[in-house]
Amino acid sequence: MCLGVPGKVVEVFEEDGLRMGLVDFGGIKRKACLAYEPDVDVGSYVVIHVGFAISVVDEEEARRAYELLAEMGNLEGIDLPQDPEGVRE
């Protein structure tokens, strides 16, 4: 099963001609492609799936998703997208 994980966009930048963002997943930050959600800006909450923002959610929806994942005990096992060159901070 594939899982999209909500996170908060904390930085927006361009990389190799693509609109990218640094997304905070409750303290863990990863790069993600924002090309599919061009209106996303810093402070927006997005659902990330395999390194791509696939939808925008509000803060309440993101919080509910984290609560459900925590209840299921799945937060530890989530395979968040990795940045092979290191995370931008």
PyMOL Python script that loads the backbone (N, CA, C, O; Angstrom):
from pymol import cmd

cmd.read_pdbstr("""\
ATOM      1  N   MET A   1       0.841  -1.177   0.000  1.00  0.00           N
ATOM      2  CA  MET A   1       0.000   0.000   0.000  1.00  0.00           C
ATOM      3  C   MET A   1       0.884   1.236   0.000  1.00  0.00           C
ATOM      4  O   MET A   1       1.877   1.292   0.725  1.00  0.00           O
ATOM      5  N   CYS A   2       0.533   2.211  -0.796  1.00  0.00           N
ATOM      6  CA  CYS A   2       1.252   3.480  -0.840  1.00  0.00           C
ATOM      7  C   CYS A   2       0.502   4.486   0.018  1.00  0.00           C
ATOM      8  O   CYS A   2      -0.726   4.461   0.105  1.00  0.00           O
ATOM      9  N   LEU A   3       1.258   5.362   0.643  1.00  0.00           N
ATOM     10  CA  LEU A   3       0.669   6.299   1.569  1.00  0.00           C
ATOM     11  C   LEU A   3       1.172   7.698   1.283  1.00  0.00           C
ATOM     12  O   LEU A   3       2.376   7.918   1.157  1.00  0.00           O
ATOM     13  N   GLY A   4       0.246   8.652   1.178  1.00  0.00           N
ATOM     14  CA  GLY A   4       0.611  10.055   1.090  1.00  0.00           C
ATOM     15  C   GLY A   4       0.678  10.608   2.502  1.00  0.00           C
ATOM     16  O   GLY A   4      -0.177  10.292   3.330  1.00  0.00           O
ATOM     17  N   VAL A   5       1.676  11.427   2.789  1.00  0.00           N
ATOM     18  CA  VAL A   5       1.891  11.956   4.124  1.00  0.00           C
ATOM     19  C   VAL A   5       1.776  13.479   4.083  1.00  0.00           C
ATOM     20  O   VAL A   5       2.389  14.117   3.227  1.00  0.00           O
ATOM     21  N   PRO A   6       0.998  14.074   4.997  1.00  0.00           N
ATOM     22  CA  PRO A   6       0.874  15.532   4.998  1.00  0.00           C
ATOM     23  C   PRO A   6       2.087  16.190   5.642  1.00  0.00           C
ATOM     24  O   PRO A   6       2.692  15.646   6.566  1.00  0.00           O
ATOM     25  N   GLY A   7       2.424  17.357   5.141  1.00  0.00           N
ATOM     26  CA  GLY A   7       3.511  18.140   5.705  1.00  0.00           C
ATOM     27  C   GLY A   7       3.316  19.613   5.406  1.00  0.00           C
ATOM     28  O   GLY A   7       2.501  19.991   4.564  1.00  0.00           O
ATOM     29  N   LYS A   8       4.078  20.440   6.110  1.00  0.00           N
ATOM     30  CA  LYS A   8       3.990  21.890   5.958  1.00  0.00           C
ATOM     31  C   LYS A   8       5.177  22.390   5.142  1.00  0.00           C
ATOM     32  O   LYS A   8       6.326  22.064   5.439  1.00  0.00           O
ATOM     33  N   VAL A   9       4.891  23.182   4.115  1.00  0.00           N
ATOM     34  CA  VAL A   9       5.933  23.752   3.271  1.00  0.00           C
ATOM     35  C   VAL A   9       6.621  24.879   4.047  1.00  0.00           C
ATOM     36  O   VAL A   9       5.975  25.842   4.462  1.00  0.00           O
ATOM     37  N   VAL A  10       7.942  24.748   4.237  1.00  0.00           N
ATOM     38  CA  VAL A  10       8.683  25.762   4.986  1.00  0.00           C
ATOM     39  C   VAL A  10       9.639  26.559   4.100  1.00  0.00           C
ATOM     40  O   VAL A  10      10.200  27.565   4.533  1.00  0.00           O
ATOM     41  N   GLU A  11       9.819  26.107   2.866  1.00  0.00           N
ATOM     42  CA  GLU A  11      10.679  26.831   1.917  1.00  0.00           C
ATOM     43  C   GLU A  11      10.258  26.443   0.511  1.00  0.00           C
ATOM     44  O   GLU A  11       9.891  25.294   0.265  1.00  0.00           O
ATOM     45  N   VAL A  12      10.309  27.389  -0.410  1.00  0.00           N
ATOM     46  CA  VAL A  12      10.027  27.125  -1.823  1.00  0.00           C
ATOM     47  C   VAL A  12      11.234  27.613  -2.622  1.00  0.00           C
ATOM     48  O   VAL A  12      11.746  28.704  -2.372  1.00  0.00           O
ATOM     49  N   PHE A  13      11.686  26.810  -3.579  1.00  0.00           N
ATOM     50  CA  PHE A  13      12.844  27.159  -4.389  1.00  0.00           C
ATOM     51  C   PHE A  13      12.758  26.434  -5.725  1.00  0.00           C
ATOM     52  O   PHE A  13      11.928  25.544  -5.907  1.00  0.00           O
ATOM     53  N   GLU A  14      13.621  26.822  -6.654  1.00  0.00           N
ATOM     54  CA  GLU A  14      13.676  26.161  -7.950  1.00  0.00           C
ATOM     55  C   GLU A  14      14.939  25.323  -8.024  1.00  0.00           C
ATOM     56  O   GLU A  14      16.009  25.731  -7.572  1.00  0.00           O
ATOM     57  N   GLU A  15      14.788  24.135  -8.608  1.00  0.00           N
ATOM     58  CA  GLU A  15      15.928  23.237  -8.769  1.00  0.00           C
ATOM     59  C   GLU A  15      15.811  22.542 -10.110  1.00  0.00           C
ATOM     60  O   GLU A  15      14.822  21.858 -10.373  1.00  0.00           O
ATOM     61  N   ASP A  16      16.806  22.710 -10.955  1.00  0.00           N
ATOM     62  CA  ASP A  16      16.813  22.102 -12.291  1.00  0.00           C
ATOM     63  C   ASP A  16      15.531  22.421 -13.064  1.00  0.00           C
ATOM     64  O   ASP A  16      14.996  21.568 -13.772  1.00  0.00           O
ATOM     65  N   GLY A  17      15.048  23.647 -12.922  1.00  0.00           N
ATOM     66  CA  GLY A  17      13.866  24.075 -13.655  1.00  0.00           C
ATOM     67  C   GLY A  17      12.542  23.633 -13.051  1.00  0.00           C
ATOM     68  O   GLY A  17      11.488  23.892 -13.631  1.00  0.00           O
ATOM     69  N   LEU A  18      12.573  22.966 -11.889  1.00  0.00           N
ATOM     70  CA  LEU A  18      11.346  22.506 -11.229  1.00  0.00           C
ATOM     71  C   LEU A  18      11.099  23.308  -9.961  1.00  0.00           C
ATOM     72  O   LEU A  18      12.036  23.668  -9.249  1.00  0.00           O
ATOM     73  N   ARG A  19       9.842  23.580  -9.688  1.00  0.00           N
ATOM     74  CA  ARG A  19       9.459  24.230  -8.434  1.00  0.00           C
ATOM     75  C   ARG A  19       9.486  23.174  -7.331  1.00  0.00           C
ATOM     76  O   ARG A  19       8.782  22.166  -7.396  1.00  0.00           O
ATOM     77  N   MET A  20      10.308  23.424  -6.326  1.00  0.00           N
ATOM     78  CA  MET A  20      10.521  22.472  -5.242  1.00  0.00           C
ATOM     79  C   MET A  20      10.201  23.139  -3.918  1.00  0.00           C
ATOM     80  O   MET A  20      10.077  24.361  -3.831  1.00  0.00           O
ATOM     81  N   GLY A  21      10.070  22.318  -2.893  1.00  0.00           N
ATOM     82  CA  GLY A  21       9.849  22.852  -1.563  1.00  0.00           C
ATOM     83  C   GLY A  21      10.520  21.988  -0.514  1.00  0.00           C
ATOM     84  O   GLY A  21      10.758  20.798  -0.720  1.00  0.00           O
ATOM     85  N   LEU A  22      10.818  22.612   0.613  1.00  0.00           N
ATOM     86  CA  LEU A  22      11.265  21.895   1.787  1.00  0.00           C
ATOM     87  C   LEU A  22      10.033  21.721   2.655  1.00  0.00           C
ATOM     88  O   LEU A  22       9.407  22.701   3.059  1.00  0.00           O
ATOM     89  N   VAL A  23       9.684  20.469   2.942  1.00  0.00           N
ATOM     90  CA  VAL A  23       8.437  20.159   3.638  1.00  0.00           C
ATOM     91  C   VAL A  23       8.758  19.560   5.001  1.00  0.00           C
ATOM     92  O   VAL A  23       9.590  18.660   5.120  1.00  0.00           O
ATOM     93  N   ASP A  24       8.087  20.073   6.021  1.00  0.00           N
ATOM     94  CA  ASP A  24       8.290  19.626   7.402  1.00  0.00           C
ATOM     95  C   ASP A  24       7.203  18.616   7.760  1.00  0.00           C
ATOM     96  O   ASP A  24       6.013  18.930   7.750  1.00  0.00           O
ATOM     97  N   PHE A  25       7.638  17.396   8.075  1.00  0.00           N
ATOM     98  CA  PHE A  25       6.747  16.321   8.493  1.00  0.00           C
ATOM     99  C   PHE A  25       6.886  16.146   9.998  1.00  0.00           C
ATOM    100  O   PHE A  25       7.458  15.155  10.453  1.00  0.00           O
ATOM    101  N   GLY A  26       6.376  17.084  10.769  1.00  0.00           N
ATOM    102  CA  GLY A  26       6.452  16.969  12.218  1.00  0.00           C
ATOM    103  C   GLY A  26       7.874  16.944  12.749  1.00  0.00           C
ATOM    104  O   GLY A  26       8.174  16.198  13.681  1.00  0.00           O
ATOM    105  N   GLY A  27       8.750  17.749  12.169  1.00  0.00           N
ATOM    106  CA  GLY A  27      10.129  17.827  12.626  1.00  0.00           C
ATOM    107  C   GLY A  27      11.138  17.222  11.672  1.00  0.00           C
ATOM    108  O   GLY A  27      12.327  17.526  11.765  1.00  0.00           O
ATOM    109  N   ILE A  28      10.700  16.381  10.763  1.00  0.00           N
ATOM    110  CA  ILE A  28      11.575  15.797   9.749  1.00  0.00           C
ATOM    111  C   ILE A  28      11.338  16.572   8.461  1.00  0.00           C
ATOM    112  O   ILE A  28      10.204  16.671   7.992  1.00  0.00           O
ATOM    113  N   LYS A  29      12.403  17.121   7.891  1.00  0.00           N
ATOM    114  CA  LYS A  29      12.267  17.943   6.684  1.00  0.00           C
ATOM    115  C   LYS A  29      12.844  17.214   5.481  1.00  0.00           C
ATOM    116  O   LYS A  29      13.927  16.632   5.536  1.00  0.00           O
ATOM    117  N   ARG A  30      12.080  17.265   4.388  1.00  0.00           N
ATOM    118  CA  ARG A  30      12.497  16.620   3.140  1.00  0.00           C
ATOM    119  C   ARG A  30      12.135  17.518   1.961  1.00  0.00           C
ATOM    120  O   ARG A  30      11.190  18.305   2.023  1.00  0.00           O
ATOM    121  N   LYS A  31      12.906  17.380   0.893  1.00  0.00           N
ATOM    122  CA  LYS A  31      12.580  18.078  -0.347  1.00  0.00           C
ATOM    123  C   LYS A  31      11.437  17.350  -1.035  1.00  0.00           C
ATOM    124  O   LYS A  31      11.314  16.127  -0.953  1.00  0.00           O
ATOM    125  N   ALA A  32      10.596  18.138  -1.723  1.00  0.00           N
ATOM    126  CA  ALA A  32       9.513  17.555  -2.515  1.00  0.00           C
ATOM    127  C   ALA A  32       9.255  18.446  -3.726  1.00  0.00           C
ATOM    128  O   ALA A  32       9.452  19.660  -3.676  1.00  0.00           O
ATOM    129  N   CYS A  33       8.819  17.833  -4.790  1.00  0.00           N
ATOM    130  CA  CYS A  33       8.472  18.557  -6.005  1.00  0.00           C
ATOM    131  C   CYS A  33       7.079  19.173  -5.839  1.00  0.00           C
ATOM    132  O   CYS A  33       6.136  18.491  -5.438  1.00  0.00           O
ATOM    133  N   LEU A  34       6.961  20.463  -6.150  1.00  0.00           N
ATOM    134  CA  LEU A  34       5.681  21.165  -6.040  1.00  0.00           C
ATOM    135  C   LEU A  34       5.048  21.435  -7.403  1.00  0.00           C
ATOM    136  O   LEU A  34       4.073  22.182  -7.491  1.00  0.00           O
ATOM    137  N   ALA A  35       5.582  20.845  -8.455  1.00  0.00           N
ATOM    138  CA  ALA A  35       5.118  21.130  -9.816  1.00  0.00           C
ATOM    139  C   ALA A  35       3.641  20.822 -10.030  1.00  0.00           C
ATOM    140  O   ALA A  35       2.983  21.509 -10.811  1.00  0.00           O
ATOM    141  N   TYR A  36       3.106  19.814  -9.362  1.00  0.00           N
ATOM    142  CA  TYR A  36       1.696  19.444  -9.541  1.00  0.00           C
ATOM    143  C   TYR A  36       0.747  20.342  -8.759  1.00  0.00           C
ATOM    144  O   TYR A  36      -0.463  20.307  -8.981  1.00  0.00           O
ATOM    145  N   GLU A  37       1.286  21.147  -7.845  1.00  0.00           N
ATOM    146  CA  GLU A  37       0.487  22.080  -7.044  1.00  0.00           C
ATOM    147  C   GLU A  37       1.147  23.461  -7.120  1.00  0.00           C
ATOM    148  O   GLU A  37       1.776  23.904  -6.159  1.00  0.00           O
ATOM    149  N   PRO A  38       1.004  24.136  -8.259  1.00  0.00           N
ATOM    150  CA  PRO A  38       1.752  25.382  -8.496  1.00  0.00           C
ATOM    151  C   PRO A  38       1.365  26.550  -7.585  1.00  0.00           C
ATOM    152  O   PRO A  38       2.139  27.500  -7.471  1.00  0.00           O
ATOM    153  N   ASP A  39       0.215  26.517  -6.941  1.00  0.00           N
ATOM    154  CA  ASP A  39      -0.207  27.624  -6.083  1.00  0.00           C
ATOM    155  C   ASP A  39       0.268  27.480  -4.640  1.00  0.00           C
ATOM    156  O   ASP A  39       0.012  28.358  -3.816  1.00  0.00           O
ATOM    157  N   VAL A  40       0.949  26.396  -4.330  1.00  0.00           N
ATOM    158  CA  VAL A  40       1.439  26.157  -2.970  1.00  0.00           C
ATOM    159  C   VAL A  40       2.537  27.162  -2.645  1.00  0.00           C
ATOM    160  O   VAL A  40       3.385  27.464  -3.484  1.00  0.00           O
ATOM    161  N   ASP A  41       2.511  27.674  -1.423  1.00  0.00           N
ATOM    162  CA  ASP A  41       3.534  28.604  -0.967  1.00  0.00           C
ATOM    163  C   ASP A  41       3.940  28.244   0.456  1.00  0.00           C
ATOM    164  O   ASP A  41       3.356  27.343   1.057  1.00  0.00           O
ATOM    165  N   VAL A  42       4.925  28.933   0.995  1.00  0.00           N
ATOM    166  CA  VAL A  42       5.375  28.700   2.368  1.00  0.00           C
ATOM    167  C   VAL A  42       4.180  28.821   3.309  1.00  0.00           C
ATOM    168  O   VAL A  42       3.400  29.769   3.223  1.00  0.00           O
ATOM    169  N   GLY A  43       4.050  27.853   4.202  1.00  0.00           N
ATOM    170  CA  GLY A  43       2.940  27.819   5.145  1.00  0.00           C
ATOM    171  C   GLY A  43       1.802  26.912   4.725  1.00  0.00           C
ATOM    172  O   GLY A  43       0.945  26.574   5.541  1.00  0.00           O
ATOM    173  N   SER A  44       1.782  26.510   3.458  1.00  0.00           N
ATOM    174  CA  SER A  44       0.743  25.603   2.963  1.00  0.00           C
ATOM    175  C   SER A  44       1.000  24.190   3.478  1.00  0.00           C
ATOM    176  O   SER A  44       2.142  23.809   3.738  1.00  0.00           O
ATOM    177  N   TYR A  45      -0.068  23.426   3.621  1.00  0.00           N
ATOM    178  CA  TYR A  45       0.035  22.008   3.964  1.00  0.00           C
ATOM    179  C   TYR A  45      -0.275  21.208   2.715  1.00  0.00           C
ATOM    180  O   TYR A  45      -1.259  21.470   2.023  1.00  0.00           O
ATOM    181  N   VAL A  46       0.573  20.229   2.431  1.00  0.00           N
ATOM    182  CA  VAL A  46       0.418  19.408   1.236  1.00  0.00           C
ATOM    183  C   VAL A  46       0.537  17.934   1.602  1.00  0.00           C
ATOM    184  O   VAL A  46       1.147  17.575   2.608  1.00  0.00           O
ATOM    185  N   VAL A  47      -0.052  17.099   0.774  1.00  0.00           N
ATOM    186  CA  VAL A  47       0.126  15.653   0.912  1.00  0.00           C
ATOM    187  C   VAL A  47       1.225  15.259  -0.073  1.00  0.00           C
ATOM    188  O   VAL A  47       1.139  15.538  -1.269  1.00  0.00           O
ATOM    189  N   ILE A  48       2.257  14.606   0.457  1.00  0.00           N
ATOM    190  CA  ILE A  48       3.401  14.183  -0.356  1.00  0.00           C
ATOM    191  C   ILE A  48       3.323  12.680  -0.578  1.00  0.00           C
ATOM    192  O   ILE A  48       3.121  11.901   0.353  1.00  0.00           O
ATOM    193  N   HIS A  49       3.488  12.296  -1.839  1.00  0.00           N
ATOM    194  CA  HIS A  49       3.529  10.881  -2.210  1.00  0.00           C
ATOM    195  C   HIS A  49       4.728  10.692  -3.124  1.00  0.00           C
ATOM    196  O   HIS A  49       4.829  11.356  -4.156  1.00  0.00           O
ATOM    197  N   VAL A  50       5.620   9.812  -2.768  1.00  0.00           N
ATOM    198  CA  VAL A  50       6.869   9.514  -3.483  1.00  0.00           C
ATOM    199  C   VAL A  50       7.590  10.784  -3.952  1.00  0.00           C
ATOM    200  O   VAL A  50       8.076  10.851  -5.081  1.00  0.00           O
ATOM    201  N   GLY A  51       7.653  11.781  -3.075  1.00  0.00           N
ATOM    202  CA  GLY A  51       8.416  12.984  -3.345  1.00  0.00           C
ATOM    203  C   GLY A  51       7.692  14.081  -4.100  1.00  0.00           C
ATOM    204  O   GLY A  51       8.304  15.089  -4.452  1.00  0.00           O
ATOM    205  N   PHE A  52       6.394  13.907  -4.358  1.00  0.00           N
ATOM    206  CA  PHE A  52       5.612  14.902  -5.089  1.00  0.00           C
ATOM    207  C   PHE A  52       4.421  15.363  -4.258  1.00  0.00           C
ATOM    208  O   PHE A  52       3.745  14.552  -3.625  1.00  0.00           O
ATOM    209  N   ALA A  53       4.169  16.673  -4.263  1.00  0.00           N
ATOM    210  CA  ALA A  53       2.954  17.204  -3.640  1.00  0.00           C
ATOM    211  C   ALA A  53       1.792  16.844  -4.558  1.00  0.00           C
ATOM    212  O   ALA A  53       1.759  17.255  -5.718  1.00  0.00           O
ATOM    213  N   ILE A  54       0.830  16.069  -4.030  1.00  0.00           N
ATOM    214  CA  ILE A  54      -0.288  15.620  -4.870  1.00  0.00           C
ATOM    215  C   ILE A  54      -1.599  16.295  -4.516  1.00  0.00           C
ATOM    216  O   ILE A  54      -2.562  16.206  -5.277  1.00  0.00           O
ATOM    217  N   SER A  55      -1.654  16.976  -3.365  1.00  0.00           N
ATOM    218  CA  SER A  55      -2.856  17.730  -3.012  1.00  0.00           C
ATOM    219  C   SER A  55      -2.539  18.698  -1.890  1.00  0.00           C
ATOM    220  O   SER A  55      -1.548  18.552  -1.175  1.00  0.00           O
ATOM    221  N   VAL A  56      -3.404  19.692  -1.754  1.00  0.00           N
ATOM    222  CA  VAL A  56      -3.279  20.682  -0.694  1.00  0.00           C
ATOM    223  C   VAL A  56      -4.341  20.357   0.347  1.00  0.00           C
ATOM    224  O   VAL A  56      -5.482  20.045   0.004  1.00  0.00           O
ATOM    225  N   VAL A  57      -3.961  20.431   1.627  1.00  0.00           N
ATOM    226  CA  VAL A  57      -4.914  20.224   2.722  1.00  0.00           C
ATOM    227  C   VAL A  57      -4.758  21.383   3.697  1.00  0.00           C
ATOM    228  O   VAL A  57      -3.746  22.084   3.685  1.00  0.00           O
ATOM    229  N   ASP A  58      -5.764  21.577   4.537  1.00  0.00           N
ATOM    230  CA  ASP A  58      -5.619  22.618   5.553  1.00  0.00           C
ATOM    231  C   ASP A  58      -4.934  22.041   6.788  1.00  0.00           C
ATOM    232  O   ASP A  58      -4.738  20.830   6.895  1.00  0.00           O
ATOM    233  N   GLU A  59      -4.575  22.915   7.713  1.00  0.00           N
ATOM    234  CA  GLU A  59      -3.835  22.488   8.894  1.00  0.00           C
ATOM    235  C   GLU A  59      -4.613  21.463   9.719  1.00  0.00           C
ATOM    236  O   GLU A  59      -4.022  20.528  10.259  1.00  0.00           O
ATOM    237  N   GLU A  60      -5.912  21.629   9.818  1.00  0.00           N
ATOM    238  CA  GLU A  60      -6.743  20.707  10.588  1.00  0.00           C
ATOM    239  C   GLU A  60      -6.725  19.305   9.975  1.00  0.00           C
ATOM    240  O   GLU A  60      -6.619  18.313  10.695  1.00  0.00           O
ATOM    241  N   GLU A  61      -6.826  19.226   8.658  1.00  0.00           N
ATOM    242  CA  GLU A  61      -6.790  17.925   7.983  1.00  0.00           C
ATOM    243  C   GLU A  61      -5.435  17.249   8.176  1.00  0.00           C
ATOM    244  O   GLU A  61      -5.371  16.038   8.389  1.00  0.00           O
ATOM    245  N   ALA A  62      -4.345  18.030   8.102  1.00  0.00           N
ATOM    246  CA  ALA A  62      -3.016  17.473   8.327  1.00  0.00           C
ATOM    247  C   ALA A  62      -2.907  16.929   9.753  1.00  0.00           C
ATOM    248  O   ALA A  62      -2.356  15.849   9.967  1.00  0.00           O
ATOM    249  N   ARG A  63      -3.425  17.668  10.715  1.00  0.00           N
ATOM    250  CA  ARG A  63      -3.378  17.229  12.115  1.00  0.00           C
ATOM    251  C   ARG A  63      -4.157  15.929  12.302  1.00  0.00           C
ATOM    252  O   ARG A  63      -3.690  15.018  12.984  1.00  0.00           O
ATOM    253  N   ARG A  64      -5.338  15.841  11.701  1.00  0.00           N
ATOM    254  CA  ARG A  64      -6.146  14.617  11.807  1.00  0.00           C
ATOM    255  C   ARG A  64      -5.420  13.423  11.195  1.00  0.00           C
ATOM    256  O   ARG A  64      -5.457  12.321  11.741  1.00  0.00           O
ATOM    257  N   ALA A  65      -4.770  13.644  10.073  1.00  0.00           N
ATOM    258  CA  ALA A  65      -4.025  12.553   9.424  1.00  0.00           C
ATOM    259  C   ALA A  65      -2.903  12.055  10.331  1.00  0.00           C
ATOM    260  O   ALA A  65      -2.705  10.846  10.453  1.00  0.00           O
ATOM    261  N   TYR A  66      -2.163  12.971  10.970  1.00  0.00           N
ATOM    262  CA  TYR A  66      -1.101  12.563  11.887  1.00  0.00           C
ATOM    263  C   TYR A  66      -1.662  11.804  13.078  1.00  0.00           C
ATOM    264  O   TYR A  66      -1.068  10.823  13.527  1.00  0.00           O
ATOM    265  N   GLU A  67      -2.807  12.253  13.595  1.00  0.00           N
ATOM    266  CA  GLU A  67      -3.425  11.550  14.722  1.00  0.00           C
ATOM    267  C   GLU A  67      -3.804  10.126  14.342  1.00  0.00           C
ATOM    268  O   GLU A  67      -3.569   9.192  15.109  1.00  0.00           O
ATOM    269  N   LEU A  68      -4.388   9.958  13.161  1.00  0.00           N
ATOM    270  CA  LEU A  68      -4.766   8.620  12.703  1.00  0.00           C
ATOM    271  C   LEU A  68      -3.544   7.734  12.499  1.00  0.00           C
ATOM    272  O   LEU A  68      -3.557   6.561  12.873  1.00  0.00           O
ATOM    273  N   LEU A  69      -2.479   8.290  11.903  1.00  0.00           N
ATOM    274  CA  LEU A  69      -1.258   7.517  11.709  1.00  0.00           C
ATOM    275  C   LEU A  69      -0.657   7.112  13.049  1.00  0.00           C
ATOM    276  O   LEU A  69      -0.162   5.995  13.200  1.00  0.00           O
ATOM    277  N   ALA A  70      -0.699   8.016  14.017  1.00  0.00           N
ATOM    278  CA  ALA A  70      -0.166   7.702  15.344  1.00  0.00           C
ATOM    279  C   ALA A  70      -0.994   6.603  16.009  1.00  0.00           C
ATOM    280  O   ALA A  70      -0.439   5.701  16.636  1.00  0.00           O
ATOM    281  N   GLU A  71      -2.315   6.676  15.876  1.00  0.00           N
ATOM    282  CA  GLU A  71      -3.185   5.647  16.448  1.00  0.00           C
ATOM    283  C   GLU A  71      -2.899   4.276  15.845  1.00  0.00           C
ATOM    284  O   GLU A  71      -2.959   3.261  16.538  1.00  0.00           O
ATOM    285  N   MET A  72      -2.591   4.254  14.564  1.00  0.00           N
ATOM    286  CA  MET A  72      -2.308   2.997  13.893  1.00  0.00           C
ATOM    287  C   MET A  72      -0.879   2.532  14.152  1.00  0.00           C
ATOM    288  O   MET A  72      -0.510   1.417  13.785  1.00  0.00           O
ATOM    289  N   GLY A  73      -0.078   3.386  14.784  1.00  0.00           N
ATOM    290  CA  GLY A  73       1.316   3.038  15.038  1.00  0.00           C
ATOM    291  C   GLY A  73       2.163   3.079  13.796  1.00  0.00           C
ATOM    292  O   GLY A  73       3.195   2.411  13.728  1.00  0.00           O
ATOM    293  N   ASN A  74       1.747   3.858  12.797  1.00  0.00           N
ATOM    294  CA  ASN A  74       2.444   3.859  11.514  1.00  0.00           C
ATOM    295  C   ASN A  74       3.419   5.000  11.319  1.00  0.00           C
ATOM    296  O   ASN A  74       4.076   5.049  10.280  1.00  0.00           O
ATOM    297  N   LEU A  75       3.548   5.909  12.246  1.00  0.00           N
ATOM    298  CA  LEU A  75       4.463   7.028  12.022  1.00  0.00           C
ATOM    299  C   LEU A  75       5.911   6.584  11.950  1.00  0.00           C
ATOM    300  O   LEU A  75       6.691   7.154  11.187  1.00  0.00           O
ATOM    301  N   GLU A  76       6.286   5.580  12.728  1.00  0.00           N
ATOM    302  CA  GLU A  76       7.673   5.128  12.718  1.00  0.00           C
ATOM    303  C   GLU A  76       8.044   4.420  11.422  1.00  0.00           C
ATOM    304  O   GLU A  76       9.202   4.462  11.007  1.00  0.00           O
ATOM    305  N   GLY A  77       7.091   3.777  10.783  1.00  0.00           N
ATOM    306  CA  GLY A  77       7.395   2.983   9.609  1.00  0.00           C
ATOM    307  C   GLY A  77       7.211   3.699   8.289  1.00  0.00           C
ATOM    308  O   GLY A  77       7.368   3.082   7.236  1.00  0.00           O
ATOM    309  N   ILE A  78       6.883   4.984   8.310  1.00  0.00           N
ATOM    310  CA  ILE A  78       6.653   5.703   7.065  1.00  0.00           C
ATOM    311  C   ILE A  78       7.975   5.924   6.358  1.00  0.00           C
ATOM    312  O   ILE A  78       8.935   6.413   6.954  1.00  0.00           O
ATOM    313  N   ASP A  79       8.019   5.561   5.085  1.00  0.00           N
ATOM    314  CA  ASP A  79       9.212   5.751   4.284  1.00  0.00           C
ATOM    315  C   ASP A  79       9.100   7.100   3.598  1.00  0.00           C
ATOM    316  O   ASP A  79       8.577   7.199   2.488  1.00  0.00           O
ATOM    317  N   LEU A  80       9.596   8.149   4.268  1.00  0.00           N
ATOM    318  CA  LEU A  80       9.529   9.490   3.715  1.00  0.00           C
ATOM    319  C   LEU A  80      10.527   9.623   2.579  1.00  0.00           C
ATOM    320  O   LEU A  80      11.556   8.947   2.573  1.00  0.00           O
ATOM    321  N   PRO A  81      10.231  10.492   1.616  1.00  0.00           N
ATOM    322  CA  PRO A  81      11.166  10.668   0.505  1.00  0.00           C
ATOM    323  C   PRO A  81      12.517  11.139   1.007  1.00  0.00           C
ATOM    324  O   PRO A  81      12.591  12.038   1.845  1.00  0.00           O
ATOM    325  N   GLN A  82      13.573  10.546   0.509  1.00  0.00           N
ATOM    326  CA  GLN A  82      14.925  10.891   0.926  1.00  0.00           C
ATOM    327  C   GLN A  82      15.577  11.771  -0.116  1.00  0.00           C
ATOM    328  O   GLN A  82      15.326  11.621  -1.312  1.00  0.00           O
ATOM    329  N   ASP A  83      16.409  12.683   0.331  1.00  0.00           N
ATOM    330  CA  ASP A  83      17.171  13.553  -0.543  1.00  0.00           C
ATOM    331  C   ASP A  83      18.586  12.987  -0.622  1.00  0.00           C
ATOM    332  O   ASP A  83      19.309  13.029   0.373  1.00  0.00           O
ATOM    333  N   PRO A  84      18.998  12.466  -1.758  1.00  0.00           N
ATOM    334  CA  PRO A  84      20.306  11.830  -1.852  1.00  0.00           C
ATOM    335  C   PRO A  84      21.471  12.774  -1.591  1.00  0.00           C
ATOM    336  O   PRO A  84      22.563  12.315  -1.256  1.00  0.00           O
ATOM    337  N   GLU A  85      21.266  14.085  -1.736  1.00  0.00           N
ATOM    338  CA  GLU A  85      22.349  15.038  -1.536  1.00  0.00           C
ATOM    339  C   GLU A  85      22.279  15.712  -0.169  1.00  0.00           C
ATOM    340  O   GLU A  85      23.059  16.625   0.102  1.00  0.00           O
ATOM    341  N   GLY A  86      21.375  15.288   0.682  1.00  0.00           N
ATOM    342  CA  GLY A  86      21.228  15.921   1.996  1.00  0.00           C
ATOM    343  C   GLY A  86      20.071  16.909   1.983  1.00  0.00           C
ATOM    344  O   GLY A  86      19.736  17.471   0.940  1.00  0.00           O
ATOM    345  N   VAL A  87      19.484  17.112   3.108  1.00  0.00           N
ATOM    346  CA  VAL A  87      18.315  17.973   3.227  1.00  0.00           C
ATOM    347  C   VAL A  87      18.756  19.418   3.278  1.00  0.00           C
ATOM    348  O   VAL A  87      19.721  19.763   3.961  1.00  0.00           O
ATOM    349  N   ARG A  88      18.036  20.270   2.542  1.00  0.00           N
ATOM    350  CA  ARG A  88      18.297  21.714   2.592  1.00  0.00           C
ATOM    351  C   ARG A  88      17.693  22.255   3.871  1.00  0.00           C
ATOM    352  O   ARG A  88      16.515  22.024   4.142  1.00  0.00           O
ATOM    353  N   GLU A  89      18.462  22.958   4.647  1.00  0.00           N
ATOM    354  CA  GLU A  89      17.934  23.589   5.863  1.00  0.00           C
ATOM    355  C   GLU A  89      18.464  24.986   5.996  1.00  0.00           C
ATOM    356  O   GLU A  89      18.136  25.683   6.956  1.00  0.00           O
TER     357      GLU A  89
END
""", "prot")
cmd.dss("prot")
cmd.show_as("cartoon", "prot")
cmd.util.cbc("prot")
cmd.orient("prot")
